[in-house]
């Protein structure tokens, strides 16, 4: 990928993950390249729920099923 294509890819990926994190009572602390550091202050179960949903979303994203 060109740097521009890579930037668009990472931005698109993050657009899918952010809402899932927020839905599970978390917030994004920082973006680390293609990684996301999120904090779930209420309980660990929120982090686990987000992780499961994010994995499902990554499968859809990788298959091209998400816009």
Secondary structure, 3 states (H helix, E strand, C coil): CCHHHHHHHHHHHHHHHHHHHHHCCCEEEEEECCEEEEECCCCHHHHHHHHHHHHHHHHHHHHCCCC
